Amino acid sequence: MLRNIFYALVFGSLFAACSAPSVSSIPDFASGETARWIQDDRPLPTADSLFYLDHPAPLFRRAFTTDQPIRKATLLITAAGYYQAFVNGERIGKNVLDPAWTDFSKRIYYSEYDLTDQLREGENCLAVALGNGFYNPLPLRKWGRRNLREDLAAVGNPTFISKLQIVYENGTSEEIISDDSWKYTYGPVVKNSVYLGVVYDGRRVIDGWQAPGFDDSSWSSATLSDGPGGALQKAFFPAVQIAQEISPVAISSLKAGTWMVDMGVNFTGSYRIQLSGNPGDTVNFRFGERIYEDGTLNPMTAVIGQIKRAGTGGPGAPPIAWQTDTYIFGETPQVWFQPEFTYHTYRYMEITGLQGQPSAEDIKGLFLHSQVPAPNSFASSSELLNDIQEATERTFLANLISVQSDCPAREKFGYGGDINATSESFIYNFDMQDFYRKTIYDWLDAMNDTTFVDTAPYVGIQYCGISWESAFLLTQYYLYLYYNDTAIIEELYERDRQWMDKVARLHPEGLVEQGLSDHESLLPVPVELTGTAHYLQCARIMETFAGVMKDEVRRKQYSELADQLQQIIKERFWEQPVTEEINRQTLFSTLLYHGIVPEEELEAAKDSLLLAVRNGPAGHFNTGIFGTKYVLETLSEHAGPETVFEIVNSTAYPGWGHMIDRGATTIWETWKESDNVYSNCHPMFGTVTEWHYRWLAGIRPDPEHPGFREFILAPATPSGLDAVNCTYQTPLGPVVSKWERQSDGTYQYEMSIPSGSKARVTIPHLQAQSIVIKRLEDEGMEQPAGLENGNFELDAGTYLITVS
């Protein structure tokens, strides 16, 4: 009942915009005439195998006439599934794979477009093409068992809703709404799946269908529907768009009629290619992250849901569910083909069915991702570190297709554990505030009151436990820590409390004994360690949130809960010997990261962690999804970032440098190279980029002063690294941390502190070295207290600091 009341408060009526902060509610679907959801009248297949037959995507159009000058024209539009929208023959906007994936039974985001300059006096035409997206998925049995058609809350034929609001210069207005006056037919996209790809039949092309003057008298009237049930909310986060065009670096042929295109880097997206052929000729495309030693395509790391033999994927599914597209020629002998309603993850594109070799000029890879702002940057004098940074950024962006996925080909799901491990890393690289707000709402819609779920949107998977679902809470905290976003806390505080009550019901003794632990650790890690540590982290977060809400009673309750959980972990994993096989790197870094070890025993914990790392393969990390984040931080804090630098700046196995040395352009899912099972584009180990910003550049937030009102600026200068150049955009402005080692051993630092902020600076130096500081805005500044010790405070300004 309480949940229903909560949704009523957040969503309001079906056509009202949700009350997400900073989201405009005017114009919206609530005003004027009531638009209707519309679709074709084709029934869904009655058997799973029939979903794999041709089902052409529907095309809709609505002609209308304007007879006077237009002051303003605004289109509101969304769909369940994907849509393309056109006005007078031109595509509207730059968004692709729109709308964003959500639980369509709970909420659906719509886009708003200004069409004032695209309408004209006289006849006009709105047109829409629909794709399946995540609303009408194939019944693929991922891993032989998971079927999205059964697991998603809402599935059905693609449907859309729209409203064009026109205000004329004389003050009158008119609305063109989606209703049964629209006409539809079926177009050339005869199959479309976000997983398997697209089949496009050029023989079915309908020229001019999006333009005024087209004769649609033979088309059918649109069918009204109830829609998927979710409340409409204006999108407030970055949309998915084409962010980069990538040119091939090589095109080769290993056998007649088969061409291999190497795009040079692994990425997520689509492509545009010029094709030549005769009517009926068929061109097939396959995609993969790798090639075999003989140069042929290896598509196996990106195969959907590990469907790799006949029968695994269910009735009608392909024996191997690799990424494919098909183009069938119509009467036009030369065409540009750009598939819609799907996306692939690939470096290599295999083409068959062409009569001649394609040219590099005729192929463009289209890197698609949510257009999160990217004002931040990190570079260093180490070419290897720069390659790791670039590969990590590319991996992160490749996994932002309206949700933060764990892998953008095989699953495409928003797993919470990956978000918990990497959200700070994403925030250091991009402005994630609006994207992560959307993520939090996805979790709000995915969760229930009795069990933990693993992904948002929910896809039926629920075995990972608290370390995954707690992304709902941890992501809120990172918005608070990095952006001083207290509005999200105020909005969801009651729901946060209900969630903590659920955790207490599921783990009444405090010790977390069920769920997934340090995924992909090279040695076992009990969930009692990582799961209970996440429970402890959540209790501390709620203590902070209660303080923000001035809820002193509950602040004290959560503080006591945190103390109890800390004691449970300490007794289980610190005070008594751990006799079972365990990854001791994860063990000691978890204890140090979460403050379990008493202060007087920190030296012993540090020594234990150092020993565990030295005993690792090649003296490197063997940690998994959480342990890697923890060991990067705690080893830097307690043993020094120079120790970590020696590991990161190495090509030995296991490590990021080993991946780069083996040709990786995105980060792998596993330390060990995989050419079959595991994704080669996985954000999980991308936490190394957090270490770049936090330790080499030294930029760290202060939990007592969220939003960088005060922060730590403590760059590290490990031996073997000569320079770092880093910029991080805070809510108050950019922080610059730049340093360089001169040939004479002098260190030159440049630091910028934004207005309204203060930095607590630590400069590494020897006792015999002198430190001189100049403020560019005021060369006559007084030397700050503590300068001689390398520990001092700086107010807003740009400074040059010399250590010699």
N, C-alpha and C positions, 0 to 999 in steps of 0.2 A: 504493500500500500504506500509506504513512504517513498519507494522508488518511483511509483506512478505519479505521486504528487510532485516529486523532484522534476521529472520529465515535463510535466505540465507547466511548471514554473519556468523551465529553461526554454522549452520550445514554443509555448503558446499555441495558437491555432495552426492548422495544417499549412496555411499559406502565409504565415507571418514569419518574418526573419527572426532567427534565434538571437538571444541576448548575449552574444559574445562581445567582449569589449573591443572597441575600435572598429566595429563593423557597422557600416552605414545601413540604415533600414529604409531609406527613401531614395529612389522608388522601390517598391517591392510587390510581391504577388498579392498582398492583402488588399491593395487599393483597386478601384475600378471593377471591371468585369472579371468573372472567375474563369481563369484558364483551366483547361482540362488536360489530363494525361491522354495522349493518343498513341496508337500503334497500328500495325497491320492486323488482319483478322486470321492469320495463319495459326492453327493450333500447334502446340508443342508436340514433338515426336512422342509416340506412345511406348517406345522401347529404347533402351540406351543405345543400341547399335545404330538406330536411325538418326541419331544426332550427328553422326559422322558423314551422312550424305550431304549433297548440296542443299544449302538453305540460303538463297540470295538475300543480301542485306536490303531492307526496304528504303526507298527514297520517297520523301514527302515534299510537297510544294503548296504554296498558298499565294495566289496572285491577288493584288489589291490596287486600288487607284487612289492617288492623292491629287487634289485639284487646286491647291493653294500653297503658298510658300510655307516651309516648315521651320519652326524655331528650334525644336528639339525632338530627337527620336531616340528612344532607349529600348534596347532589346534585353529582356530577362529570359534566360534559357538554361535548361538542364535536362538530364536524361537519367534513366536507369540502364546502364550499359555505357557505351560511348556514343558521341555524336559529332558530326561535322555540320556547321551551319553556313549558309550562303545568303547573300542579298544581291539581287540583280546580277547573278553569275559570278560574283566575287566571294572568296572565302572570308568569313568574319573572324577577325582576330588571329592571334598566333598560337592559341592553345591547342595542344594535341592530347589525345588520351583523356579527354574531358567528358564528364566531370571526374573529380577525384574519387578514388575508391573509398567507400564507407559501408557501414551496414545500412543498406538502402531501406530497411524496414524501420530504422530509427531516425536517420537524418540524411539529407541530400543537399549538396552545395550547388548553388546556381551561379552563373556568371552574368555580368552586366556589360553591355556593349553600347557605345555611342554610335548610332548609324545616321546621325544628322546629315553628314556630307555624302552618304552613299545612297540615300533616297532621292527621288526626283519627282517633279510634277508629272502626272500621268500614271502609266502602269508600272508597278513594281512587283517583285517576287521574292518571297522568303522561301528557302529550301533547306531541308535537313536530311542527312543520311545517318542511319543508325548502325552501330556495331554492338557486338555481344558483351564485350568487356567482362567484368566479374559478375554481371547480373544474369547472364545466360551462358555459363561455362559448359564445356563438354563434360560428360560424366567419366572423366579419366580417373582411374583408381591409382592415385599416387601411392607408391610403395605397396601396390596391390590391394589397398584397403580404403584410402581416404578419397571420398567423392564429394567435390565441392557442391554438386547439385543437392546433396543430402545435408551437407554441413552448414552451408550459408543460410542465414535467416530468411532471405528473400531471393528468389530466382524467378525468371520468367522471360517472356519475349521482350526485347528492347522496347522501351517506350520513352516519350519525351513530353515536356511541358514548356510552353513559351508564352511570352506576352510582349508585343511591340507597342510601346506607349508613344504616341505622336502628339506633340503640342504644336499648333499652327501659330503663325505670326499674329493672327487676329484674336488669339486667346482661346479658341476652341480646341478640343482634343478628340482623339480617336484611339481605339485600341484594336490591334489585330491579335487575337488570342488563338491558342491551339484548341481546336474543336473539330467536329466532324465535317466542317466545310473544307478542311484540307484534303488533298488528293494524294494517293500513293501508288507506287508500283515497285517492282524489284529491279535492282541494278546489277552491275558486273561483278561485285564482290560476292562470289557464290559461297565462300566459306571464310569465316574469320574467328580466330581464337587467340587470346592473349598468350597462350602457351605454344600451340602448334603452328600458328602463322595464318597466312591469307592465301586464298586462291582467287585470282582475278581473271575473269573471262572477257577479253576485249571484244568478243562477238556480241556481248550484251550491253555495250556502251550506248547510252542515250544522249546524243549531242544536244546541248542547250537546255537540258531539263531544269537547270537552276535559274534560268533567265526569263525575263518577261517575254510574252508573246508566244511561248511554247504551248502547243495544243495538248492539254492533258485530259481531253474529253473521254478517252478510253481508260483512264486511270480509275481506281476505286476510291470510294470515300473512306477517310480514316475512321478507325474504330475507337470509341471512347473506352477508357479503362479506369480502374480505381488507382492505378499506380502502385508502387511498392510499399507505400504506407509511411515512409519517413517524412519528417517535417522539413520544409524548405528553409535553407539558411544561405545567405549570401557568402560566397567564398571570400575569405580574408587572408589567405595564405598564398604563397607563390604557386603559379600553375606550372604544369609540365609543358615545356616548349622545346623547340630545336635550339640547342645552346651552342653547337659547334658543327661545322662541316669538316670531315676528315677525308683526306685524299689517300688513295692506295699508295703503298710504297713498292709493291711488286705484283705482277700478274704472271702466272706461269701455267703450263699445261703438262700434265704427266701422262695423259692418254688422249686420244682423239675425242673431241667433243666435250671435254671436261676442263674447266678453267678454275684456277685457284687464285683468289684475290686476297692479298695480305694488306690489311688496313694499318699495320704498324703498331697499333695499340689495341688492347681489349677494352670494350666499352659497351654501353647499353643504348639501344636506339633502333633506328631504321636505316634507310638508304634511298638514294635516288639514282636511277640508272637508265641510260638510253639503250633501247633494244631495237633490233631490226629483224624482221621475219615475215613469213607468209601466213595467210589465214589458216588457223588451226595449229600452227607451230606452238609447241609448249616449251617454255623455259622454266627450269626448276632451280631453286636456290636452297642450299643447306648452310648452316652456320655452326661454328665451333670456336672455342677459346684456344684450341691447340691444333697442331698437325702432328702426324706420325713421322717417324724418322725417314720414311720414303717420300714425304712431302704431301701425302694424302690427308684429307680432312679427318680430324679426330673430334667428333661432336659430343663425346660421351660425358664430359664434365658438366655439360649444360642440358643433358637429357632430362625431360620433365619427370619429376617424381620417381626417379630410378626405374622407369618403365623401360626395360632393356631386353625383354624377351616376350614372345607371343603369349597372350593370356593374362599377363600381369595387369594391364590397364583396363580390363573389363571388355564386355562385348563391343565389337566395332573399333576398339582402340588400335592404333598401329603397334606392331611388334616392338619397335623402338621409337619412343616419343621424342624425336629430335626436333629442333627448330627448323621449319621449312617455310617457303613461299613458292607460289606458282603463278606464272603469267601465261595466258593463252592468247595468241594473236587473233585480232579481228581483221577488218579490212584495211586498217591503217598500217602501212609497212614499217614505219619508224615511230617509236613512242618513247616517252619518258615515263617510267614506272616508279611509283613511290607508294608502298603499301601503307594502309591505314588500319587502325583498330588492333594493332599488335605491336610488340616490341621484342627484340632479340638481344642477347648478350654474345658478342663475338669479336674476334680479331680476324678470323678467316671466313671468307664467303666462297662456297663452291657453286659454280654455275654449270649447268648442263642444258643442252638443247639449243645453244646458239650456233649459228653457222660459221661464225668467225670469232677471232679473239677480241674481247672488249678492250677498249682503250682506257687508260687511267683517267683521261679527261671526261669520260662518260660515266664515271662512278663517283659518288660522294656518300661517305658514311655520315649519318645524321645522329649525333650524340644528343639523346633526349634525357632530360631530367627536370625535376622541380627547380624553378629558377630562384633558388635561395641566393640572396645577396652574398657576394664574396669579397668583402673589403679587406680581409686579413691575408697575410703572407708570411712565409718563412723561407729563408734561404741561408746557406752556409758555404764555407770554403770547401766542404767535403762533397765531391760529386756523388758519392754513394748516398749520403744523407739526403741530398737534393732529389736523387732518383727515388728514394723511399718516400719522401714527402710527396712527390708528384704522383707516384703510383697510389698512395693512400688517398690523396684528394680525388683522383679519378675513380677509385673504388667507392668512395663515399657518394659521389655524385651519381655513379652508375646505379646505386641502390636507393635513389630518391625518385621514385615514380609515384608521387602523392602519398606513399607510405615509405618508411625506412625499412627496407627489406634486409633479410640476411643474405640472400643471393637473388639476383634479378632475373635468372633464367629458370633454374630448377624448381623453385618454390614461389618466389615473389611475395612471401608473407612477412608481416610485421612482427617478428619475434621480439618479446620484451627483454630477454636476456642480452641480446645484441645491443639493444638500446641502452640498457643499464651499463653495459661495458663501454660503449663508445659515444654516448651523448655529449660528454664533455669534450671529446676529441672533435666531434662535429661542430660544437659551438666555438671551439678555438679557430676553426677554419672558415666557418660561414655564419651568417646571421640566421639562427635557427628559431628565433622566438615565435614567429607566426606558424612555422611548420610544426614545431613541437606543441603548440597549443592545439593544432588540429590532431596531432598524435594523442594527446591527453583525452580529447573528446572521443576519439576512436576507442580508447580503453574504457572510457565511461560507458560506451554503448556495448562493448564486448563482454564486460564482467557480469557475473551473477552473484547471488548472495550465499552460495553454498560450496562452490568449488573454485579452484584457480584455473584460469585459461592461459594459453601460451602466446597468443597472437591477437593483435587488433588491426583490422577487423578480425572477428572470430571466425576460424575456419575448422572448428571441430577438434582441435588438438588441445589436450589438457593433461600433460604428464610432467611438465617441467617445474611446476610449483612456484613458490613465492619469489624466487630469484628472477622469474620472468614476469609475473603479473605485477610485481612491485614497480615496474616501469611506470605505472600510473602515478605513483607517488614520487619516485625519484626524479622523473622528468619535471614535475612541478617544482621540486626543490632546485633543480639546476636553472630553471627559468627565474626563480627568486635569487639565486646566488649570483648569476651572471648578468641578469637584466633588472634586478630589483623589482620583479613582477609580483607584486603583492595582490593584484586583482585576481589572479588565478587561484590564490590561496583563499581569498575571501569568498570567491564563487563556489569553491568545491570543498570547503572546510568540513561541512557536515557529512559530505560523501566520503571524505578522507577518514573521518572518525568511524563511519560505518564500515569502511574497508578494514581498518585496524581491529574492529570488533570481530569481523569475519576471520581474520588471521588468528585471533585469540581463540575462537571456537575450533578452528582447524588444528591449532597447535597449542592445546591448553597447558602443556608442561613447559612451553617455551622452546624446547629443542626441536628443530625442524628435521624430521626424519624421512621425508618423502620429497621427491623432485629430482631435477637434474643438477649436477654440481658443476665442476670446472671443465665444461665441455671442451674436448680436444686437448686436454692435458695429456702429456706423454706418460704420466703415471697416475694411478687412481687418487681421487680426492673424495672423501665422504661428503654427502650433502649436509650432514650435521654441521660441518664447518662453514661452508659458503652460504647455505640456506639460513642458518641461524645468524650469521653475520649480516645478511641482508635484512632479517627481521630486526636486529639491533639497529641497523642504519635507519630503518623506517621509524623506529621508536624515537630516535634522536631527531629525525626530520619533523615528526609530529610534535615533539617538544618545542622545536623552533616555530612551527606553524601556530601552535597554541599561544606562544609569546607574541607573534604578529597579531593574532586575534584578541590579545589581552585576556585570554582564558586561563587564568592562573591556576584554577583547580585542575584542569586537565594538563596543563604544562607540568605540574608536579607529578601527576599520575604517569605521564609518558616518561618523565625523568626517572621515576622509580622503576618502570618497566625496563628502560634501557640499562639501569644498574643491574637488574636481575638477569637480563640476557647476557650482559658482559660477564657476570660471574659464572653463568652456565658455561660459556665458551672457555673461560679461563680455566675452570676446573676440569673440563673435558679435554682440552687440547694444550694447556700450558703447565698446569700444576702436576699432572701425572704423565708418565712416559707414554708416547704414542707407539704402540707395538705393531699395529697393522701396517701393511704396505701403504705408503701415502707419499704424495708429491710434497716434499718438505719445502720446496720453494714456495708453493702456494700456501702451505701451512703457515710458515713464519711471516710471509708478506701479508697474509690475511690478518694475522694477529696484530701486526704492527700497523697496518692501514686503518684498522677499526679501533685502535687504541685499547687493545685487550691487555697488553703487557704492562705491569706496574713500572713506574718510572725508574725505580731502583734496579730493575732487571732488564732495562732496555739494551744494555751492553751485551748481555748474554744472548738476547734475541737477535741482535745485529750480527754477532759472531755466528750464530746458527744459520741465519739467512745467507751470509757470505759463504759459509761452508757448503750449504746446499747448492748454491749457484756454481761454485768451483767444481762440485761433483757432478754437475749437469753435463750433458754431451757437449764437448768442446768448451766447457766452462760457460755455456750459454743457458738461456732460459728454456725450460721444458714445460712451462705453465700453459693453461688454457684460457678460456674466454674471460674469466675474472682475475685469475692469478697473474696474467700478463699485465693488466692495468695496475694491480697492486704491487708487483715486484718492480716495475719501472719507477713507481713513486717512492716506495719504501727504501729500495736500495740507494736511490739518489739522496734521500733524506738522511739515511743513517750511515751509509758508506761513502757517499759522494757521487755526483753525476759522472765523474771521470771513469768510475768502474762501469757504469752503464754505457758510456760512450764507447768503451773498448768492445763491448758486445754488439751494440747497434752498428757500429762502423766496421763491421767484419762480414766477410762473405762465407764464413764457415757455417755448416749446418749445426743446429737449427737457427734460423734468424731471418730477418728481413733482407739483409744483404745477400744471403743465400738465394732467396727468391729472385732478387734483381739479377744476380749472377747467372741464374738459370733462365733468364729472358723474360721474367714476369714484368708486366706493365700494370697489373692490378694485384692486390694482396690476396694470397691464397686462404682457403678455409682451414688448412692444416699446415703444420710446420714441414711435414714431409711432402714432397712433390707428388701430386696425383694426376694421372692421365685418364682416369675413368670415373671414380666415385664422387670425388669432392670438387666443389666449386672452385674456380680460379679467380673469382671476383667476390670477395667476402669481407665485410668491414671489421670483423671481430678482432683481428690482430692489428687493426689500424690505430690502436691506442698509442702506438709509438709516436704519432704526430702530436698527441697531448704532451708527451715528454719533450718534444722539440720546443713547444711554446712555454711550458711550465719551467723547464730546467735550463735548456741552452739559452733561451731568451729570458727566462726567469720571471715571466708574467703570471702572477697567481692572484686570484681573488681572495679577499678577506671575508670569511663568513660573518664577522661582526659588523661589516660595512658592505652589504650586498650592492651589486650594481657598480662596483669599482669606485665608490665614494672614497674609500681608502683601499690600497692594495699593496701587494708585495712585488718588488722589482729586484730580483736577485739573479742576474745572469751567471752562468757557469762557463769557465774557459778551460776545458780539458786539454791536456797535452795532445797534440796532433790535430787540433782544430784551430784555424787561424782567424775565422770571422763568422759572425752571425748577423743577419739583417732581418728583423721581424717587426711587423705591425699588427696590432690587434685593436679592433674597433669596439670600444666600450659604449654604453649608453650615453656617456658624457663626452665622448670624442675618442680619437685614436691615441693609443699608447705605442710609442716606438721604443724598441730596445735593439740597439745596433752596437756591435763592438768589433774591434779588429786588432790583431796582434801585429805590431810594427816590426821591421827587420832588426831593430835594436833591442827588442824585448819589451818596449813600451806598449801599453794597452790604451787604446782610444775608445771611449764609449760615447754614444749619442743616445740621449733619453728624452722622450717627450711625454709630459704629463698633461692630460686634458683639463680644461677649466672645470672647477668645482670638485676636483679630485686631489688626492694626496698619495704619494708613494713612499713606502718604507723600503729604502734601498740598502742592499748589501753588495759591496764590491769585493771580489776576491783580490787579496794583496798580501805581500810579505811585510813583516815588521819594518824592514829597512826601506821599503818603497814609500814614495810620497804620492799623495792624491791631490790633484788640483782640479777645481770645478769652475766652469764659466756658464752663466746663463745668457743665452743669445739675446734675450730681450733686455738684459740689464747686466752689462759686463762688470759693473761695480758691486755685484751682490756680495753680501756677507757669506763667509764660509759656514755651512751648516754645522751644528753641533754633532760630534761623533764622526766627522769626516776622516780624522786621522786613524780611526779604527775600522773604517770601511762600512760603518753602519750609521745611516743618517736619513733624514726625511726631506722630501722635495715637494714643493707645491707646484701648481700648474706652471708650465713653461717648457722650453727646450734647452737642454743642457749638454755641454761637452765636458767630459771627465777624462783626465789623463792620469794613468798610474805608471810611474817611471822610477 
